Amino acid sequence: MKKKLIKNLEVKILSLVLAILLWTLVMNISDPEETRTIEDFPVTVINEDAIAEADKVYTIESGDTVDITIRGPQSVVRSVSESDFTAIADLSKTSAVGAVIIDVRVSAQYEDDLTITTGRRNDAVMIVSLEDKKTESFRVNVRVQDEVPDNYYVMLSDTTSAPNMVEVTGAVSKVDDIMEVVAEVSVQWRTASFTTQTTLKAYNSYGYEVDGLQFDTEEAEVAVSIVPTKEVEVEVVPEGIAYYGYTTERIDNDPKVITIAGEQEALDKYVIFRPSFNISSWQDENGDGIMQGELDLQEIYGDQMEEDGVVFVEEDTKVAVRVTFQKEGRQRIVLRAEDIEVRNLPDNVAGIVSLDGAYTTILEITGYMGEERLTADDVHPYVELVGSTIGETYRTEVRIDPDIPGVTKDGSCIVSVTLVESQAEE
């Protein structure tokens, strides 16, 4: 028996070695080693309470994902899925410099077959920054997105949010960066008021969203008021008396139409806006006969519109006004008592004109378009007393007998005339 076992021993040993080599070769050919990388695998954070208990908050600066490289038999590498891996950062083990080792593991059934590498030296870390925690209250502003259809308007003054204030907690630097807390709603295609739930967001002064915050209420119920609009004509009317010698030729304003919004019943009250423009202060200093200015419809009608629940759609409610004047041929002539002739008196009767204690009086005329000022000599003012009695004083109207055709007296000019016996000429 022994002889049989040791017979051709060298050949048997060689055959065994060859068999082992052949088996290894076959195995390597049928299931070779392979390397695979899973990129941007999400890291799960645990033990956040360890940070909160220190009254701190954390912000992940880097390492919220990790690249996992695995090496092993092809059959294993290709069969393993991402769900077989976990990547955990334990915040209770945060170092003094804010580094947390990322622990990557694979399901137990693959542990013996795979070699796992993370980072360049299997040293992937998450970097966190720690800050003091701060809580502050903010008003919730409703921000309307998109546009409502034509002839409709979002009445922001009646649009509300519940709650209208929220408490926001986060790192001091993040809370201090908040400019406003916003409830955003879309009004596209909307033609009636509605209520909706929306997630609250915080924005900084540059319009970027501030992340990493906690709201005491994550959502707000927003009631959006949508009302119809109406175009109303604007017609400015002059108020006051034009500068002497001029009359208002025309008055223009822009815009001629302005849009308002409100409930239909309230809109029906508004047919036309007729604001007054005071022309009394104008003088033709430039010689062009034009006065310009502006009126603010909000200042004029705002209080009444607020009572009615109506608003202007346009932000700019100012109306530009241009008034054009034309000369009407009017002029004032200063008269003294001696300028006024007393006509048609009986013989031996004289009339003494007095101006009620004044040195002069004013005679207004119209119809003269010349540039030079007229005088009493041009219009020959006079009074006429027929059937009067000596010794009596009469109040009578001054008349004119102008040298210039078309000139007439305008208004009233009354003087007192006392009749006396005339002195006989020697």
C-alpha positions as CSV (number, residue, x, y, z in Angstrom):
1,M,0.0,0.0,0.0
2,K,2.8,2.3,1.0
3,K,4.6,1.5,-2.2
4,K,1.5,2.5,-4.2
5,L,1.2,5.8,-2.4
6,I,4.8,6.9,-3.0
7,K,5.0,5.5,-6.4
8,N,5.4,8.4,-8.9
9,L,5.2,10.9,-6.0
10,E,6.8,13.7,-8.0
11,V,4.3,13.3,-10.7
12,K,1.4,13.4,-8.2
13,I,2.7,16.5,-6.5
14,L,3.2,18.3,-9.8
15,S,-0.4,17.3,-10.8
16,L,-1.8,18.7,-7.6
17,V,0.0,22.0,-8.1
18,L,-1.1,22.2,-11.6
19,A,-4.7,21.5,-10.6
20,I,-4.6,24.3,-8.0
21,L,-3.1,26.7,-10.5
22,L,-5.7,25.7,-13.1
23,W,-8.5,26.1,-10.6
24,T,-7.2,29.6,-9.6
25,L,-6.9,30.6,-13.2
26,V,-10.4,29.4,-14.0
27,M,-11.8,31.3,-11.0
28,N,-10.0,34.5,-12.0
29,I,-11.2,34.2,-15.5
30,S,-14.8,33.6,-14.6
31,D,-15.0,36.1,-11.6
32,P,-12.2,38.6,-11.8
33,E,-11.7,41.6,-9.4
34,E,-13.4,44.8,-10.3
35,T,-13.4,48.4,-8.9
36,R,-16.5,50.6,-8.8
37,T,-17.1,54.2,-7.5
38,I,-20.4,55.5,-6.2
39,E,-20.3,59.3,-6.4
40,D,-22.1,61.8,-4.2
41,F,-23.6,59.3,-1.8
42,P,-25.6,61.2,0.8
43,V,-24.3,61.3,4.4
44,T,-26.8,60.8,7.2
45,V,-26.2,63.0,10.3
46,I,-27.0,61.5,13.7
47,N,-26.9,62.8,17.3
48,E,-27.8,66.3,16.4
49,D,-29.1,66.7,20.0
50,A,-25.5,66.8,21.1
51,I,-25.2,70.2,19.4
52,A,-28.6,71.4,20.5
53,E,-27.9,70.6,24.1
54,A,-24.9,73.0,24.0
55,D,-27.4,75.7,22.7
56,K,-25.6,75.7,19.4
57,V,-26.6,75.2,15.8
58,Y,-24.5,73.7,13.1
59,T,-24.0,74.4,9.4
60,I,-22.5,71.8,7.1
61,E,-19.7,73.5,5.2
62,S,-18.6,70.4,3.3
63,G,-19.0,66.6,3.3
64,D,-22.8,66.2,3.0
65,T,-22.0,63.6,0.3
66,V,-19.1,61.2,-0.1
67,D,-17.6,59.2,-2.9
68,I,-17.4,55.4,-2.1
69,T,-15.0,53.2,-4.0
70,I,-15.4,49.4,-3.7
71,R,-13.2,46.6,-4.9
72,G,-13.9,42.9,-5.0
73,P,-15.1,40.1,-7.2
74,Q,-16.9,41.2,-10.2
75,S,-20.0,39.2,-9.3
76,V,-20.2,40.9,-5.9
77,V,-19.3,44.4,-7.1
78,R,-22.0,44.3,-9.8
79,S,-24.7,42.9,-7.6
80,V,-24.3,45.3,-4.7
81,S,-26.6,48.4,-4.8
82,E,-26.5,51.8,-3.2
83,S,-29.2,50.7,-0.7
84,D,-26.6,48.3,0.7
85,F,-24.5,51.2,2.0
86,T,-24.7,53.7,4.8
87,A,-22.7,56.8,5.4
88,I,-23.0,58.3,8.8
89,A,-21.6,61.4,10.5
90,D,-21.9,61.3,14.3
91,L,-22.1,64.9,15.5
92,S,-21.4,63.8,19.1
93,K,-17.9,63.0,17.8
94,T,-17.2,66.5,16.3
95,S,-13.7,67.5,16.8
96,A,-12.5,70.9,18.1
97,V,-12.0,72.1,14.5
98,G,-15.5,71.0,13.4
99,A,-14.5,67.8,11.7
100,V,-16.6,64.6,11.8
101,I,-15.3,61.3,10.4
102,I,-17.8,59.8,7.9
103,D,-18.3,56.1,8.7
104,V,-19.2,54.2,5.5
105,R,-20.4,50.6,5.9
106,V,-21.9,47.9,3.6
107,S,-24.4,45.2,4.4
108,A,-23.0,42.3,6.5
109,Q,-23.4,39.8,3.6
110,Y,-20.8,41.8,1.6
111,E,-18.3,42.8,4.3
112,D,-15.9,39.9,3.6
113,D,-15.9,40.3,-0.1
114,L,-15.5,44.0,-0.6
115,T,-12.8,46.5,0.2
116,I,-14.3,50.0,0.8
117,T,-12.3,53.3,0.3
118,T,-13.5,56.8,0.9
119,G,-11.6,60.0,0.3
120,R,-8.0,59.8,-0.9
121,R,-6.8,57.9,2.1
122,N,-10.1,56.4,3.4
123,D,-10.4,59.5,5.5
124,A,-13.6,61.2,4.3
125,V,-14.8,63.9,6.8
126,M,-17.7,66.2,7.2
127,I,-16.8,69.8,8.1
128,V,-19.4,71.7,10.2
129,S,-19.3,75.2,11.7
130,L,-20.9,75.8,15.1
131,E,-22.6,79.0,16.1
132,D,-24.7,80.3,18.9
133,K,-28.4,79.8,18.3
134,K,-30.8,82.7,17.9
135,T,-34.5,83.0,17.8
136,E,-36.3,86.1,16.4
137,S,-39.8,87.0,15.3
138,F,-40.6,88.2,11.8
139,R,-43.7,89.4,10.0
140,V,-44.9,87.2,7.2
141,N,-45.1,89.1,3.9
142,V,-47.3,87.7,1.1
143,R,-45.5,87.7,-2.2
144,V,-47.6,87.3,-5.3
145,Q,-46.1,85.4,-8.2
146,D,-47.2,85.6,-11.8
147,E,-49.9,87.8,-13.2
148,V,-53.7,87.8,-12.9
149,P,-55.7,88.0,-16.2
150,D,-56.4,91.4,-17.7
151,N,-59.2,93.4,-15.9
152,Y,-58.3,91.9,-12.6
153,Y,-56.1,93.0,-9.7
154,V,-54.6,91.5,-6.5
155,M,-55.8,93.7,-3.6
156,L,-52.6,93.3,-1.5
157,S,-54.1,95.4,1.3
158,D,-56.8,92.8,1.8
159,T,-54.5,89.8,1.3
160,T,-53.6,88.1,4.6
161,S,-51.4,85.4,6.0
162,A,-52.2,83.2,9.0
163,P,-50.0,83.4,11.0
164,N,-48.9,86.9,10.3
165,M,-45.8,86.5,12.4
166,V,-43.4,83.5,12.9
167,E,-40.4,82.7,15.1
168,V,-37.3,81.7,13.2
169,T,-34.5,79.8,14.9
170,G,-31.0,79.3,13.5
171,A,-27.4,80.4,13.6
172,V,-26.9,84.0,14.6
173,S,-25.3,84.8,11.3
174,K,-28.2,83.3,9.3
175,V,-30.9,84.9,11.4
176,D,-29.2,88.3,11.2
177,D,-29.1,87.9,7.5
178,I,-32.9,87.6,7.1
179,M,-34.5,90.6,5.4
180,E,-38.0,89.2,5.3
181,V,-40.0,86.0,5.7
182,V,-42.3,85.4,2.7
183,A,-45.3,83.3,1.9
184,E,-45.3,83.0,-1.9
185,V,-48.4,82.3,-3.9
186,S,-49.2,82.1,-7.6
187,V,-52.2,83.9,-9.0
188,Q,-51.9,82.8,-12.6
189,W,-55.3,82.4,-14.3
190,R,-57.1,83.5,-11.1
191,T,-60.1,85.7,-11.4
192,A,-61.6,85.4,-7.9
193,S,-60.3,85.5,-4.3
194,F,-59.0,82.2,-2.9
195,T,-57.2,80.6,0.1
196,T,-54.2,78.3,-0.1
197,Q,-51.4,76.8,2.0
198,T,-47.8,77.7,1.2
199,T,-44.4,77.0,2.7
200,L,-42.6,79.9,4.4
201,K,-39.2,81.0,3.2
202,A,-36.7,83.5,4.4
203,Y,-34.7,85.9,2.1
204,N,-31.7,88.1,2.6
205,S,-31.3,91.7,1.3
206,Y,-29.9,90.3,-2.0
207,G,-33.0,88.3,-2.7
208,Y,-31.3,84.9,-2.0
209,E,-33.1,82.3,0.2
210,V,-31.5,81.8,3.6
211,D,-31.3,78.1,4.4
212,G,-30.6,76.1,7.6
213,L,-33.5,77.7,9.5
214,Q,-36.3,76.4,11.6
215,F,-39.7,78.1,11.6
216,D,-42.1,77.5,14.5
217,T,-44.8,77.1,11.8
218,E,-43.5,75.7,8.5
219,E,-46.6,76.7,6.5
220,A,-49.0,79.7,6.3
221,E,-52.6,79.9,5.1
222,V,-52.8,82.8,2.7
223,A,-56.1,84.5,1.7
224,V,-55.6,86.3,-1.6
225,S,-58.1,89.0,-2.6
226,I,-58.7,89.4,-6.3
227,V,-61.0,92.1,-7.6
228,P,-62.1,93.5,-10.9
229,T,-60.7,96.7,-12.4
230,K,-62.2,99.7,-14.1
231,E,-60.9,102.5,-16.3
232,V,-62.1,106.0,-15.2
233,E,-61.8,109.2,-17.3
234,V,-59.8,112.1,-15.8
235,E,-60.9,115.6,-16.7
236,V,-59.2,118.5,-14.9
237,V,-61.3,121.6,-14.5
238,P,-60.0,125.2,-13.9
239,E,-60.7,126.8,-10.6
240,G,-60.3,130.5,-9.7
241,I,-60.1,133.7,-11.8
242,A,-57.6,134.0,-14.6
243,Y,-55.0,136.8,-14.6
244,Y,-56.5,140.1,-15.5
245,G,-56.9,140.5,-19.3
246,Y,-56.8,136.8,-20.0
247,T,-59.4,134.0,-20.2
248,T,-58.9,130.2,-20.2
249,E,-58.7,128.9,-23.8
250,R,-58.2,125.2,-23.0
251,I,-56.9,122.8,-20.3
252,D,-55.2,119.5,-21.1
253,N,-54.2,116.7,-18.7
254,D,-52.2,113.5,-19.0
255,P,-53.2,110.7,-18.3
256,K,-56.7,111.1,-19.5
257,V,-57.7,107.7,-18.1
258,I,-56.6,105.9,-14.8
259,T,-57.4,102.4,-13.6
260,I,-59.0,101.6,-10.3
261,A,-59.8,98.3,-8.6
262,G,-62.3,97.1,-6.0
263,E,-65.5,95.3,-5.6
264,Q,-67.9,95.9,-8.5
265,E,-70.5,97.7,-6.4
266,A,-67.8,100.2,-5.2
267,L,-66.4,100.6,-8.7
268,D,-69.9,101.6,-10.0
269,K,-69.7,104.8,-7.9
270,Y,-66.8,106.1,-10.0
271,V,-67.7,107.5,-13.4
272,I,-65.2,110.3,-13.9
273,F,-62.5,112.1,-11.9
274,R,-62.8,115.9,-12.1
275,P,-60.1,117.4,-10.0
276,S,-59.8,121.2,-9.8
277,F,-56.7,123.1,-10.9
278,N,-56.3,126.6,-9.4
279,I,-55.4,129.1,-12.1
280,S,-55.6,132.3,-9.9
281,S,-51.9,132.4,-9.1
282,W,-50.8,132.5,-12.7
283,Q,-49.2,135.5,-14.3
284,D,-48.0,135.6,-17.9
285,E,-44.3,136.0,-16.9
286,N,-43.0,134.2,-19.9
287,G,-45.3,135.8,-22.4
288,D,-46.5,132.4,-23.7
289,G,-49.9,132.3,-22.1
290,I,-49.3,128.8,-20.6
291,M,-49.5,127.5,-17.1
292,Q,-48.3,124.0,-16.1
293,G,-48.4,121.9,-13.0
294,E,-49.6,118.6,-11.6
295,L,-52.2,117.1,-9.4
296,D,-52.0,113.9,-7.3
297,L,-55.2,111.9,-7.5
298,Q,-54.3,109.9,-4.5
299,E,-54.1,113.0,-2.3
300,I,-57.4,114.3,-3.7
301,Y,-59.5,111.1,-3.7
302,G,-57.5,108.7,-1.5
303,D,-59.6,109.1,1.7
304,Q,-62.9,108.6,-0.1
305,M,-61.6,105.6,-2.0
306,E,-60.3,104.0,1.1
307,E,-63.7,104.3,2.6
308,D,-65.2,102.6,-0.5
309,G,-62.5,99.9,-0.5
310,V,-61.1,101.1,-3.9
311,V,-57.5,101.6,-4.9
312,F,-55.6,103.0,-7.8
313,V,-53.9,100.3,-9.9
314,E,-51.1,102.6,-11.1
315,E,-48.4,103.4,-8.6
316,D,-48.0,106.9,-10.1
317,T,-51.2,108.8,-9.5
318,K,-49.9,112.2,-10.6
319,V,-51.7,114.0,-13.4
320,A,-49.8,116.6,-15.5
321,V,-51.8,119.7,-16.3
322,R,-51.3,122.4,-19.0
323,V,-53.6,125.4,-19.2
324,T,-53.5,127.7,-22.3
325,F,-54.7,131.3,-21.8
326,Q,-55.7,133.8,-24.4
327,K,-55.9,137.6,-24.1
328,E,-59.5,138.8,-23.9
329,G,-58.8,142.5,-24.5
330,R,-59.4,143.6,-21.0
331,Q,-57.7,146.5,-19.3
332,R,-58.0,148.7,-16.2
333,I,-57.8,152.5,-16.5
334,V,-57.1,154.6,-13.4
335,L,-59.4,157.6,-13.2
336,R,-59.2,160.7,-11.2
337,A,-62.2,162.8,-10.4
338,E,-61.1,165.5,-12.9
339,D,-60.9,162.9,-15.7
340,I,-64.7,162.4,-15.6
341,E,-66.8,164.8,-17.5
342,V,-70.3,165.8,-16.4
343,R,-72.6,166.2,-19.4
344,N,-76.0,167.7,-20.2
345,L,-76.4,169.9,-17.2
346,P,-78.8,172.9,-17.3
347,D,-77.4,176.3,-17.6
348,N,-75.7,177.8,-14.6
349,V,-75.4,174.3,-13.0
350,A,-72.0,172.6,-12.4
351,G,-71.3,169.0,-11.3
352,I,-68.6,168.2,-8.8
353,V,-67.4,164.6,-9.1
354,S,-66.1,162.8,-6.0
355,L,-64.7,159.3,-5.6
356,D,-66.1,158.6,-2.1
357,G,-63.0,159.8,-0.3
358,A,-60.6,158.1,-2.7
359,Y,-58.1,159.8,-4.9
360,T,-58.7,157.5,-7.9
361,T,-61.1,154.8,-9.0
362,I,-60.8,151.9,-11.6
363,L,-62.6,151.8,-14.9
364,E,-62.5,148.3,-16.6
365,I,-62.7,148.1,-20.4
366,T,-62.7,145.2,-22.8
367,G,-62.2,144.9,-26.6
368,Y,-58.8,146.5,-26.8
369,M,-56.0,144.1,-28.0
370,G,-53.2,146.6,-28.3
371,E,-50.0,146.4,-26.3
372,E,-50.1,150.0,-25.0
373,R,-52.1,150.9,-22.0
374,L,-55.1,153.1,-22.6
375,T,-55.7,156.3,-20.6
376,A,-58.7,158.4,-19.7
377,D,-58.0,160.6,-22.8
378,D,-58.6,157.5,-25.0
379,V,-62.0,156.6,-23.6
380,H,-63.4,159.9,-22.5
381,P,-65.2,158.9,-19.3
382,Y,-68.3,160.9,-18.4
383,V,-71.6,160.9,-16.4
384,E,-74.9,162.3,-17.4
385,L,-77.5,163.9,-15.0
386,V,-80.8,164.8,-16.6
387,G,-83.6,166.3,-14.5
388,S,-81.4,166.8,-11.5
389,T,-81.7,169.4,-8.8
390,I,-79.1,171.9,-7.6
391,G,-77.7,171.0,-4.1
392,E,-78.4,167.3,-4.4
393,T,-75.7,164.6,-4.6
394,Y,-76.2,161.7,-7.0
395,R,-74.5,158.3,-7.4
396,T,-74.3,157.4,-11.0
397,E,-72.5,155.1,-13.4
398,V,-69.5,156.3,-15.4
399,R,-69.8,155.9,-19.2
400,I,-67.2,156.0,-21.9
401,D,-67.0,157.5,-25.4
402,P,-63.9,155.8,-26.7
403,D,-61.8,156.8,-29.6
404,I,-61.1,153.2,-30.5
405,P,-63.8,151.1,-32.1
406,G,-65.0,148.0,-30.3
407,V,-63.9,149.2,-26.8
408,T,-66.7,148.9,-24.2
409,K,-66.9,149.3,-20.5
410,D,-66.8,146.1,-18.4
411,G,-68.3,146.0,-15.0
412,S,-69.4,148.8,-12.9
413,C,-67.8,152.1,-12.0
414,I,-69.9,154.4,-9.8
415,V,-69.0,157.9,-8.7
416,S,-70.8,160.6,-6.7
417,V,-71.8,163.9,-8.4
418,T,-73.0,167.0,-6.4
419,L,-74.8,169.7,-8.4
420,V,-74.0,173.3,-7.5
421,E,-74.6,176.7,-9.1
422,S,-72.0,177.5,-11.6
423,Q,-70.0,180.7,-11.2
424,A,-70.8,183.3,-13.8
425,E,-67.9,184.2,-16.0
426,E,-66.7,187.8,-15.7
